[in-house]
Amino acid sequence: MVPKLKNAPRCGQEHHHQEAVDQVLAHLPGEDDLYDLAELFKVFGDSTRVKILYVLFEQELCVCDMAQLLGMTQIAVSHQLRILKANSLVKFRRQGKTVFYSLDDDHVRSILALGMEHIRE
């Protein structure tokens, strides 16, 4: 049983606004897509991963350089990069024995930029 809240805003009508409900339902993503989106946002819920993304926002770097910039061990950075890569947020390329990481695409750049714009408003 859901408790009733005092002074909670109410529609004031007993019927639904079916046209509005139908419009939302027509555009509502499926459960699988909503789950995947929630999982993606969980990745952004870790400040270490966000720092790594912001470092890569500026420039492609190797694990050694990221570890130095962030004051972390290479193992710790590598662990976070695996999570970011598994979620298609970063990509890598090999140059000899060195692996360089960068943001996967402009969508990641946009997500970071919009998030920062939102919190600074």
ABEGO torsion letter per residue (X at the ends): XBBBBBGBBBAGBABBBAAAAAAAAAABBBAAAAAAAAAAAAAAABAAAAAAAAAAAABBBBAAAAAAAAGBBAAAAAAAAAAAAAAGABBBBBBEABBBBBBABAAAAAAAAAAAAAAAX
